[in-house]
C-alpha cells in the first residue's frame, strides 16, 4: 500500500514496476511506466510555471502586498492581480466579492428577498 500523495507515488512506483513477483501484467507495467514518464514531464512543466509566477510576483509591488494577506501566497496573489488588475472595472468591494463568488445568503418569504451576511467560509 502506498501512502497518499504525489511524492509517495513517485518514490514507490519504480519499485512496484521493477518487482517481477507482484501480480502486475506486462501491459499494466508498460501503461504505468508511460504514466510515470508523463507525471515527470508534467512536474517539470509545473515547476517552470511556478518559477515564472514567482518572478512576476517579485517584480510587482501590488502582488507583493497581496501576498502579505493571510492565506494568500505568491501564486494566489498573482492570480488575483491578473484577474482583477487595479480594480477599476469594479464599482466597489462588494462587486469584487460577487466576481469571486462570495455572495450573501438569501432568505425569501412572500416574494421579499432578504440578503444576509457572508460567513468566514464564504457562504
N, CA, C and O of each residue as an XYZ file, in Angstrom:
492
protein
N       0.845     -1.178      0.000
C       0.000      0.000      0.000
C       0.891      1.241      0.000
O       1.856      1.322      0.759
N       0.561      2.195     -0.848
C       1.318      3.439     -0.949
C       0.543      4.537     -0.225
O      -0.663      4.673     -0.427
N       1.221      5.325      0.617
C       0.527      6.460      1.248
C       0.049      7.454      0.182
O       0.579      7.491     -0.929
N      -0.944      8.246      0.533
C      -1.472      9.234     -0.393
C      -0.440     10.318     -0.665
O       0.382     10.640      0.193
N      -0.494     10.871     -1.861
C       0.370     11.997     -2.196
C       1.252     11.698     -3.392
O       1.679     10.564     -3.610
N       1.512     12.742     -4.160
C       2.288     12.607     -5.386
C       3.726     12.205     -5.100
O       4.306     11.421     -5.852
N       4.313     12.730     -4.023
C       5.695     12.407     -3.701
C       5.851     10.942     -3.306
O       6.846     10.308     -3.657
N       4.874     10.403     -2.577
C       4.912      8.987     -2.220
C       4.780      8.120     -3.468
O       5.464      7.104     -3.593
N       3.912      8.512     -4.382
C       3.731      7.764     -5.616
C       5.023      7.741     -6.426
O       5.436      6.689     -6.913
N       5.663      8.909     -6.569
C       6.920      8.977     -7.317
C       8.004      8.113     -6.676
O       8.820      7.513     -7.376
N       8.010      8.054     -5.354
C       9.038      7.284     -4.658
C       8.804      5.775     -4.758
O       9.761      5.010     -4.875
N       7.556      5.345     -4.714
C       7.256      3.914     -4.659
C       6.990      3.268     -6.020
O       7.170      2.059     -6.161
N       6.575      4.024     -7.006
C       6.191      3.443     -8.296
C       7.321      2.677     -8.981
O       7.069      1.580     -9.480
N       8.550      3.191     -9.035
C       9.615      2.405     -9.684
C       9.824      1.037     -9.035
O      10.084      0.053     -9.728
N       9.711      0.976     -7.723
C       9.878     -0.304     -7.024
C       8.792     -1.293     -7.434
O       9.082     -2.473     -7.629
N       7.558     -0.839     -7.567
C       6.472     -1.727     -7.972
C       6.625     -2.177     -9.424
O       6.310     -3.318     -9.759
N       7.103     -1.292    -10.270
C       7.265     -1.643    -11.684
C       8.409     -2.631    -11.889
O       8.346     -3.460    -12.797
N       9.447     -2.562    -11.068
C      10.594     -3.456    -11.211
C      10.374     -4.802    -10.545
O      11.049     -5.772    -10.892
N       9.446     -4.888     -9.598
C       9.209     -6.129     -8.858
C       8.456     -7.118     -9.749
O       7.276     -6.925    -10.042
N       9.143     -8.172    -10.175
C       8.530     -9.164    -11.061
C       7.630    -10.134    -10.313
O       6.880    -10.883    -10.940
N       7.688    -10.137     -8.991
C       6.897    -11.102     -8.222
C       5.476    -10.615     -7.947
O       4.623    -11.400     -7.535
N       5.212     -9.307     -8.175
C       3.836     -8.857     -7.930
C       2.935     -9.276     -9.089
O       3.416     -9.832    -10.077
N       1.677     -9.022     -8.980
C       0.696     -9.555     -9.930
C       0.404     -8.614    -11.098
O      -0.605     -8.785    -11.783
N       1.265     -7.627    -11.339
C       1.044     -6.734    -12.477
C       1.349     -7.454    -13.782
O       2.368     -8.133    -13.908
N       0.461     -7.297    -14.743
C       0.705     -7.896    -16.057
C       1.674     -7.007    -16.837
O       1.919     -5.861    -16.461
N       2.214     -7.541    -17.912
C       3.157     -6.786    -18.740
C       2.505     -5.526    -19.330
O       3.125     -4.463    -19.317
N       1.271     -5.619    -19.846
C       0.640     -4.389    -20.349
C       0.427     -3.346    -19.244
O       0.578     -2.148    -19.480
N       0.078     -3.807    -18.048
C      -0.126     -2.864    -16.947
C       1.192     -2.179    -16.583
O       1.213     -0.981    -16.303
N       2.289     -2.937    -16.587
C       3.601     -2.346    -16.303
C       3.951     -1.276    -17.332
O       4.424     -0.198    -16.974
N       3.717     -1.574    -18.616
C       4.001     -0.588    -19.674
C       3.129      0.645    -19.510
O       3.602      1.769    -19.678
N       1.873      0.445    -19.187
C       0.943      1.561    -19.016
C       1.377      2.452    -17.857
O       1.430      3.674    -17.993
N       1.688      1.830    -16.707
C       2.117      2.606    -15.548
C       3.465      3.278    -15.787
O       3.698      4.378    -15.284
N       4.355      2.641    -16.541
C       5.634      3.258    -16.866
C       5.414      4.506    -17.722
O       6.058      5.532    -17.504
N       4.498      4.417    -18.701
C       4.160      5.579    -19.524
C       3.554      6.699    -18.695
O       3.892      7.867    -18.886
N       2.659      6.350    -17.774
C       2.051      7.353    -16.896
C       3.098      7.985    -15.985
O       3.028      9.178    -15.691
N       4.061      7.194    -15.541
C       5.125      7.720    -14.693
C       5.961      8.750    -15.453
O       6.334      9.785    -14.899
N       6.253      8.463    -16.717
C       7.017      9.415    -17.536
C       6.219     10.696    -17.764
O       6.774     11.793    -17.708
N       4.921     10.560    -18.020
C       4.064     11.739    -18.184
C       4.029     12.570    -16.906
O       4.053     13.800    -16.954
N       3.972     11.894    -15.771
C       3.961     12.589    -14.482
C       5.249     13.374    -14.288
O       5.222     14.501    -13.792
N       6.364     12.794    -14.673
C       7.645     13.505    -14.568
C       7.665     14.733    -15.472
O       8.149     15.791    -15.068
N       7.141     14.603    -16.697
C       7.106     15.732    -17.630
C       6.201     16.850    -17.102
O       6.549     18.028    -17.181
N       5.052     16.475    -16.571
C       4.117     17.466    -16.032
C       4.722     18.158    -14.815
O       4.529     19.359    -14.629
N       5.450     17.416    -13.990
C       6.102     18.016    -12.812
C       7.114     19.075    -13.235
O       7.223     20.120    -12.593
N       7.856     18.811    -14.311
C       8.815     19.789    -14.813
C       8.090     21.038    -15.306
O       8.539     22.156    -15.053
N       6.973     20.853    -16.008
C       6.198     21.988    -16.504
C       5.633     22.803    -15.343
O       5.631     24.033    -15.395
N       5.157     22.136    -14.302
C       4.603     22.833    -13.139
C       5.681     23.669    -12.455
O       5.438     24.816    -12.079
N       6.869     23.094    -12.296
C       7.968     23.845    -11.674
C       8.324     25.072    -12.507
O       8.621     26.133    -11.957
N       8.295     24.931    -13.824
C       8.602     26.051    -14.710
C       7.580     27.170    -14.559
O       7.946     28.342    -14.464
N       6.306     26.813    -14.538
C       5.243     27.809    -14.393
C       5.307     28.455    -13.007
O       5.129     29.667    -12.883
N       5.561     27.657    -11.964
C       5.693     28.218    -10.618
C       6.829     29.235    -10.556
O       6.686     30.290     -9.939
N       7.954     28.921    -11.192
C       9.088     29.844    -11.212
C       8.722     31.135    -11.926
O       9.089     32.222    -11.478
N       8.002     31.021    -13.033
C       7.572     32.208    -13.779
C       6.621     33.066    -12.944
O       6.744     34.291    -12.922
N       5.677     32.427    -12.261
C       4.724     33.162    -11.429
C       5.443     33.850    -10.276
O       5.136     34.998     -9.959
N       6.390     33.171     -9.648
C       7.147     33.786     -8.555
C       7.950     34.982     -9.054
O       8.095     35.972     -8.337
N       8.474     34.899    -10.280
C       9.191     36.035    -10.858
C       8.273     37.226    -11.073
O       8.647     38.362    -10.780
N       7.084     36.977    -11.579
C       6.101     38.044    -11.778
C       5.748     38.669    -10.430
O       5.649     39.889    -10.307
N       5.559     37.810     -9.414
C       5.191     38.297     -8.093
C       6.280     39.188     -7.508
O       5.975     40.214     -6.899
N       7.549     38.811     -7.686
C       8.654     39.606     -7.137
C       8.785     40.962     -7.822
O       9.250     41.922     -7.206
N       8.383     41.053     -9.083
C       8.541     42.292     -9.843
C       7.385     43.259     -9.649
O       7.500     44.427    -10.020
N       6.284     42.809     -9.084
C       5.089     43.634     -8.991
C       4.802     43.990     -7.529
O       4.624     43.106     -6.691
N       4.759     45.279     -7.237
C       4.514     45.739     -5.865
C       3.137     45.330     -5.359
O       2.987     44.956     -4.196
N       2.124     45.400     -6.234
C       0.760     45.051     -5.822
C       0.698     43.573     -5.444
O       0.085     43.215     -4.438
N       1.325     42.720     -6.238
C       1.339     41.286     -5.930
C       2.043     41.016     -4.609
O       1.613     40.152     -3.845
N       3.116     41.742     -4.331
C       3.826     41.551     -3.065
C       2.959     41.975     -1.883
O       2.971     41.320     -0.840
N       2.210     43.061     -2.036
C       1.307     43.480     -0.960
C       0.182     42.481     -0.764
O      -0.205     42.189      0.367
N      -0.351     41.949     -1.877
C      -1.411     40.946     -1.767
C      -0.886     39.674     -1.102
O      -1.631     38.987     -0.404
N       0.389     39.360     -1.316
C       0.982     38.159     -0.725
C       1.062     38.237      0.789
O       1.171     37.204      1.450
N       1.009     39.432      1.353
C       1.099     39.574      2.803
C      -0.216     39.253      3.500
O      -0.247     39.121      4.723
N      -1.305     39.126      2.741
C      -2.593     38.783      3.349
C      -2.556     37.349      3.864
O      -1.891     36.494      3.280
N      -3.250     37.094      4.928
C      -3.327     35.750      5.483
C      -3.991     34.817      4.475
O      -5.072     35.110      3.964
N      -3.349     33.716      4.200
C      -3.904     32.716      3.296
C      -3.617     32.954      1.832
O      -4.012     32.146      0.991
N      -2.943     34.036      1.503
C      -2.636     34.330      0.101
C      -1.122     34.306     -0.079
O      -0.409     35.182      0.410
N      -0.656     33.304     -0.780
C       0.769     33.223     -1.102
C       1.038     33.909     -2.420
O       0.165     34.591     -2.956
N       2.231     33.739     -2.949
C       2.579     34.410     -4.198
C       1.732     33.967     -5.391
O       1.430     34.782     -6.263
N       1.348     32.703     -5.445
C       0.567     32.222     -6.589
C      -0.850     32.784     -6.542
O      -1.360     33.257     -7.557
N      -1.485     32.736     -5.383
C      -2.846     33.267     -5.242
C      -2.850     34.779     -5.462
O      -3.733     35.314     -6.133
N      -1.868     35.455     -4.897
C      -1.795     36.917     -5.042
C      -1.614     37.313     -6.503
O      -2.257     38.252     -6.971
N      -0.754     36.613     -7.223
C      -0.527     36.932     -8.633
C      -1.769     36.631     -9.463
O      -2.125     37.408    -10.348
N      -2.428     35.516     -9.184
C      -3.658     35.178     -9.914
C      -4.749     36.215     -9.652
O      -5.476     36.607    -10.565
N      -4.856     36.649     -8.411
C      -5.851     37.666     -8.059
C      -5.553     38.968     -8.800
O      -6.461     39.596     -9.344
N      -4.298     39.369     -8.820
C      -3.916     40.603     -9.518
C      -4.160     40.494    -11.022
O      -4.645     41.439    -11.646
N      -3.827     39.351    -11.597
C      -4.046     39.164    -13.037
C      -5.538     39.212    -13.357
O      -5.933     39.768    -14.381
N      -6.363     38.637    -12.494
C      -7.803     38.622    -12.740
C      -8.465     39.971    -12.547
O      -9.386     40.320    -13.285
N      -8.015     40.728    -11.575
C      -8.679     41.977    -11.219
C      -7.922     43.194    -11.717
O      -8.534     44.219    -12.018
N      -6.612     43.103    -11.809
C      -5.810     44.261    -12.198
C      -5.817     45.281    -11.074
O      -5.657     44.922     -9.907
N      -5.999     46.534    -11.411
C      -6.046     47.576    -10.376
C      -7.460     47.775     -9.849
O      -7.668     48.604     -8.963
N      -8.424     47.048    -10.361
C      -9.779     47.071     -9.819
C     -10.686     48.135    -10.380
O     -11.774     48.341     -9.842
N     -10.296     48.817    -11.426
C     -11.124     49.908    -11.969
C     -12.397     49.396    -12.646
O     -13.322     50.171    -12.888
N     -12.449     48.106    -12.950
C     -13.639     47.547    -13.584
C     -14.768     47.312    -12.582
O     -15.893     47.003    -12.975
N     -14.471     47.458    -11.292
C     -15.460     47.202    -10.254
C     -15.823     48.503     -9.547
O     -14.961     49.344     -9.291
N     -17.091     48.655     -9.240
C     -17.566     49.869     -8.567
C     -17.250     49.870     -7.080
O     -17.046     50.928     -6.485
N     -17.211     48.684     -6.477
C     -16.967     48.616     -5.038
C     -16.398     47.246     -4.688
O     -16.313     46.349     -5.526
N     -16.018     47.120     -3.438
C     -15.527     45.839     -2.953
C     -16.590     44.760     -3.008
O     -16.276     43.578     -3.150
N     -17.841     45.162     -2.896
C     -18.947     44.204     -2.975
C     -18.999     43.555     -4.363
O     -19.304     42.369     -4.483
N     -18.703     44.333     -5.409
C     -18.691     43.787     -6.764
C     -17.528     42.810     -6.953
O     -17.663     41.805     -7.651
N     -16.397     43.107     -6.334
C     -15.259     42.183     -6.379
C     -15.633     40.876     -5.690
O     -15.318     39.794     -6.184
N     -16.302     40.982     -4.552
C     -16.736     39.780     -3.833
C     -17.687     38.947     -4.679
O     -17.583     37.721     -4.707
N     -18.608     39.603     -5.365
C     -19.545     38.877     -6.230
C     -18.804     38.222     -7.385
O     -19.139     37.104     -7.778
N     -17.794     38.906     -7.939
C     -16.998     38.342     -9.033
C     -16.270     37.087     -8.568
O     -16.111     36.136     -9.333
N     -15.827     37.087     -7.305
C     -15.157     35.915     -6.738
C     -16.142     34.807     -6.375
O     -15.735     33.668     -6.145
N     -17.417     35.128     -6.323
C     -18.420     34.137     -5.953
C     -18.791     34.183     -4.486
O     -19.496     33.300     -3.997
N     -18.327     35.198     -3.778
C     -18.668     35.361     -2.365
C     -19.910     36.241     -2.275
O     -19.810     37.464     -2.180
N     -21.054     35.620     -2.304
C     -22.307     36.368     -2.298
C     -23.033     36.102     -0.987
O     -22.888     35.031     -0.399
N     -23.807     37.066     -0.534
C     -24.523     36.865      0.730
C     -25.615     35.807      0.596
O     -26.181     35.586     -0.475
N     -25.882     35.166      1.728
C     -27.001     34.223      1.739
C     -28.293     34.993      1.524
O     -28.396     36.175      1.851
N     -29.264     34.302      0.973
C     -30.529     34.958      0.687
C     -31.653     34.164      1.330
O     -31.687     32.935      1.271
N     -32.559     34.888      1.936
C     -33.743     34.268      2.530
C     -34.952     34.983      1.950
O     -35.070     36.204      2.053
N     -35.846     34.221      1.341
C     -37.034     34.826      0.729
C     -38.281     34.282      1.401
O     -38.399     33.087      1.672
N     -39.204     35.193      1.661
C     -40.507     34.787      2.161
C     -41.543     35.740      1.583
O     -41.409     36.960      1.686
N     -42.539     35.191      0.997
C     -43.598     36.005      0.420
C     -43.107     36.893     -0.714
O     -43.652     37.974     -0.936
N     -42.085     36.448     -1.429
C     -41.573     37.227     -2.548
C     -40.652     38.365     -2.153
O     -40.191     39.116     -3.012
N     -40.377     38.504     -0.857
C     -39.488     39.567     -0.370
C     -38.112     38.973     -0.067
O     -37.945     38.303      0.952
N     -37.127     39.208     -0.933
C     -35.795     38.661     -0.658
C     -35.077     39.476      0.417
O     -35.137     40.706      0.423
N     -34.411     38.786      1.308
C     -33.605     39.418      2.338
C     -32.182     38.909      2.190
O     -31.940     37.703      2.239
N     -31.243     39.825      2.008
C     -29.848     39.432      1.899
C     -29.232     39.384      3.282
O     -29.297     40.345      4.048
N     -28.634     38.244      3.582
C     -27.989     38.066      4.872
C     -26.485     38.311      4.706
O     -26.048     38.755      3.644
N     -25.713     38.035      5.717
C     -24.274     38.266      5.657
C     -23.522     37.150      4.957
O     -24.098     36.130      4.578
N     -22.231     37.363      4.795
C     -21.320     36.356      4.249
C     -20.490     35.841      5.396
O     -19.857     36.621      6.108
N     -20.485     34.537      5.584
C     -19.713     33.970      6.689
C     -18.235     33.903      6.313
O     -17.867     34.178      5.172
N     -17.406     33.542      7.261
C     -15.968     33.416      7.007
C     -15.677     32.276      6.034
O     -14.611     32.249      5.420
N     -16.591     31.353      5.888
C     -16.411     30.235      4.971
C     -16.837     30.618      3.550
O     -16.628     29.834      2.625
N     -17.409     31.763      3.357
C     -17.765     32.228      2.020
C     -19.199     31.965      1.623
O     -19.555     32.200      0.468
N     -20.046     31.485      2.534
C     -21.454     31.280      2.202
C     -22.325     31.546      3.394
O     -23.547     31.424      3.306
